[in-house]
Amino acid sequence: MKKSYINKIQQLCAAVLAFSTLLSCNKYLDRAPLSDVTPSEYLNTEADLAAYTITRYNFPTHGGWGLGTFANDNGTDNQVTSGYATRWVPGEWRVGATGGDWDFTNIRQVNYFLESVLPKWKSNSITGNKLNIEHYIGEAYFLRAYEYFNKVQALGDFPILKNTVKDNLEELTVISTRKPRNEVARFIIADLDSAATLLSTTTASGKTRITKNAALLLKSRVALHEATWLKYHKGTALVPGGPGWPGAKSNANFAMNIDQEIDYFLTQAMESAQLVADGVALVNNTKDNGFNSSNNPYFKMFGDFDLNAYSEVLLWRQYSLPLNVTHTVNHYMNRNAGNSGYAKGLVENFTMANGLPIYAATSGYKGDNLISDVKIDRDNRLQIFMKAPGELSYTDRKNTNGQDIVEGKPDILGIAETRYVTGYALKKGFNYLIAQSEGATSTTGSIVFRAVEAYLNYIEASYLKNGSVNAKAQAYWTQIRERAGVNTDYMNTVNNTDMNMEAKGDFGAYSAGQLLSDKVLYNIRRERRLELVAEGMRFADLKRWRALDQLAAKPYIVEGMKIWGPMQEWYKDEKGVSSLIQPNTSGKTANVSLQSESNYLRPYRINLAATNLVLDGYKWISAHYLNPIAMSHFTITSPDGSPESSSIYQNPGWPLMANQGATN
């Protein structure tokens, strides 16, 4: 065998079939190292299965320094950080040389499990509780589905691998062929059906392990995502069979009735979402004004320690100070803003408690001269999930003079790590205990799946399928709005919605570059935006709705609080000298944007240098709806080493060259 051939096998195996050493929990430390354990010696007991699948959990949860998952909406029209995301700068996001999303490591690990365990399960040769054994097999199906959904969201078309394969170059090259994304989505749904059949509704570990409801919720998410992707990207190269679709050559026999496919996925989304929503009640909101929400169950759900007690939480991660499993969410959220902030467009998207948009003539909106004014008589989610000066910081600590410690003015001028980027600071996940904010000591739980998403998924899927809000959707929508402290008559909001006003601060007001004309559909999107704020789902929604095309012609400049109004007084010393420095001030470095441009703080207009690539706002090209595949994956799947001869294809608009940006 030629050396180059061997090297190719080694490279391809590393990229496609990498298999990490199995990890184990403390109670398994007396076993032989798993790298030395053969398949015949392992995965023979219920405990083996439990240990294997738990170490495959790969969900977004709190970790490292910062706001944890509550920062995952940064870089959208919802939330802003001091840095910018390269996806908003055409040409700056570039094809990688290696790495990226084209990776099969986690998929192979689950395939190895299923390949090893299923024959033993069918022959009844695994020792332990039968229901528990089935549950852990169900977890494996769920985990494979979850990994595949990540690939579909990032890359679209993707190979479907159900088994591990031999280290054979020809075989590996063949199985690298990308399958149409809708077929991959159907494969994911089949896996989740298997998972839901096998998984228990409860576990001995509570909801820190995957359950049947989590599988049903993920199924509704996958199905809704694929249905809306096909609907809104129809007629483009980003949909299988569309003009310029690069998969046509390697999927020569592909055929799809796209409307039937959309209907199928919408039906799947509805059915699975309803199973969750009908069986899981929403957590109660006591609807306080945000000064002290420490006894509000809805508020506490995002910053409590034991989330098993909350019906709405379907899967969560637990933390422990004694075990040194902690995070820093509350260190940043309680003491500062953690280099994040809600965008003005999001804040203005919340309606009044009476259900009217703030711009409606009789809404009763108090204006935005002060942050506290912004929250008066608004949707209660804004009141409790956004900080304002004067609100309580701790329930177990007071100042030396015995007074409450309260939130101060937003530090929009501080260092990037702690900055109030827009002045509108997050409070979702806040905990009122002082010990939680003292460094890396936070142990509040991290939510992975929440049942309210099923309510929202059903509302959207049923409306798209039927063209009306049916009785079930209306019941779900009523429950969400009632909990939010908003007039439950959604048509009151719909009838007073002005799409031109909404378009100023909501990318979701668009699809395919066109402003939505359907105000009911828009308000369904609005409800989703406001309920899931700061939960890391915004960008995925914007992509599936194709809600970014309009930025190609009209870039979007993010704004925050009304700095050039009464709040500018907060930044003056006792002599009346302001610490606010506008651009072009002689001999000084700017720290706020120009008043002549806008009364509102524009975080990316403080630095007016040409090197500021988002100076003129967020821009977009359609190629950015999908991620690029790194170049190494083309060369190792090519018979002659040239990317053009590879068995895989690059995503539309992305070049076959490393360190190059996309074109339209």
PyMOL commands that set and color helices and strands:
alter all, ss='L'
color gray80, all
select helices_A, chain A and resi 3-16+26-28+34-36+39-41+46-54+68-71+86-88+105-122+130-155+169-175+181-198+206-208+212-232+258-277+297-300+307-309+329-335+344-349+371-375+380-385+416-418+434-437+452-466+471-483+490-495+499-502+507-509+519-531+538-544+549-552+566-571+603-605+622-625+632-635+643-645
alter helices_A, ss='H'
color red, helices_A
select strands_A, chain A and resi 79-80+313-317+341-342+446-450+510-511+514-515
alter strands_A, ss='S'
color yellow, strands_A
deselect
rebuild
show_as cartoon
